Amino acid sequence: MNKAEDKKKLKQDIIALIITIIATIFLLYTFPSKRAVVLTTSWKFFFEMVSILPAVMILMGLFAVFVPNDLIIKHLGETAGLKAILLGILLGTLPTGPLYVAFPMASALLKKGARISCIVAFLSAWACIKIPQEMVELQFLGFKFMIARLILTVFFVIIMSLIIEKFVKYQTV
């Protein structure tokens, strides 16, 4: 990005922040009965993020320094084919934690040369196919349900990843 694009992006971000603040203030005063619940929940979420994100940023820094771009390009890049998407799904199933933690990781993978479909698969798997979640499904809903949902989810994540990759190019992300 050049300086003009950076300034334009910063201006857009500031405008979005101002609109969000105005909308929040408007809604808090429009619905005073919800004010306490909204503010309490927002503060809890904010402190959760503040406690998690520094560790994520440290891990992302280590990832950026110690994982070579060639390794990412080889296994998750354009030439990796379906293997990249399947590996993205596998990587997305391993961690636990809120989805917003995955976004810096996805950004780092993208900057290192991972293809868009791999990133979509990674984020989708993080949201839908966590291993601890599968164990709970197995216990409460049974093996047949768990396997059926897992197969359908993986199938549709692959299809969705390929479709999104056709429409979104790295330059627009």
N, C-alpha and C positions, 0 to 999 in steps of 0.2 A: 504494500500500500504506500502511496505517496502522501505528502503532507496535506494536500487538498482533500483527498479521500478521508484521511484521519480526522480532519476538522469537520467534514460533513457528517461523518459517523458520530463524532462527539456531540455535534449539534443535535442530531436525531435522538441520541441517547438522553440528552438533557431535556429535550421536548417531551419525550416519552415519560421521563421521571416527573416532570412538572404536571403532566396530564394525570399520571397515576396519583400524585399527591392531592391534586384538586378533586379527583373522583373519590378518593378515600375520605377526605374531609367532608365532601358533600354527602356521601353515604352514611358516615358516622353521625352527622347531624340530622339526616332524613330518618334514620332508624335508631333513635337513642336507646331503645330497649336492648339492642344488640351490641351497643358500644363496649360494654365491659367484657363480654365474651370474645368479641373480635380483637380487642386490644390485648387481652390475656393470651389468647391463642397466638397472636402475632408475635408477642414478646417471647413466648416459649419457642416458637419456630426460629426466631432470630437468634436466640441463645444457643439453640441446637446447631444452627449453621455455624455460628462463631466458634463453637467447640469442635466441630468436625472439619471445617474447611482448611484450617491451618495444616493439619496433618495431611490432608489430601494435596495441598499445594506443595508440601515437602516431598511427598511421594512423586508428584508430577515432575518436580525439579530433578529428582534422582532418575526418574524414567527418561527425561530429556537428555541427561548427561550420559547415562550408562547403557541405554538401549540404542544400538546403532540404527540409523535410518535404513540401511541396507537390509537389516533383519526384518523390519516392519514391511518394507517394500516386497521382499521375497515371499513372506508368508501372508500378508494382508493386502498387498498391492494389486494393481490392475492385472498383472499376469498370473496371479495365484488362482484365478477361477473360482469355482464353487467352494474349494477348500478355504478360501478367505472368509466367505460368509459363514461356513460351518465353524471355523475357528473363532470368528466374532461371536457367534452364538455361545460357544463353549466359554469364552472369556467372560461373557455377560452373565453366565449362570453361577460363576464361582463366588463373587463377592456378595456380601449382604450390606444393607444400608439403603438410605433413601436414594431415589433416582437422581436428585440434583448433584450427588457426589460423582455420578458417572459422566456428567457433561464435561468437566475439565479433562477427564481421561479420554473421552471421545475426541475432544479438540486436539489433545497431544498426539493421539494416534493419527488423526487426519493430517496434522502438520508434518508428521514423519513419513507420510506416503500411503497410508491405508486408504482403500477405496471407499467411496460413499456407501455402497451396499454393505460393506463390512461394519461400518459405523452404525448404520441403521439396525443391522442384526444385533450388534453389541448392545445398543440402547434398548431395543425391544426385548432381548433376552434378560437384561438387567431388570426390566419392568415386569416381565411375565414368567420367567422360568428360573427362579432361584432354587437351588438345591434344598435349602431348608423348607421352602414353600412346598416343594414336591413331596417331602416327607410328611408334612401336615396333611396334604391332599390324600396321600396314600392311607394314612391312619384314619381319616374321617370320611373320605369319599370312596375309598377302595381302589384296588389295582387297575381295574378296567377303566374307570373314570380317569385316573391319573395318566395312564398310557394314552388313552384316546385324546385327552386335552393336550398332552405333550406333543403327540404326533401332529395334531392339527395346528397347534401353535407354531411348531418348527416349520411346518409346510408353509403356513401363511406368512411367517416372518421372512422366509426365503423369497417367496413371491413378492412381498411388499418391498423388500430390499432391492430386488432387481428392478422393479417398476420405478421406485424412487430414484435409483441411480440413472435411469434413462432420462429423467426430467431435471435432475439437479446435478450441476457440475461443481467442482471444487471452487471455482472462481466466484460462484454465487453464494457460497456458504459463509 
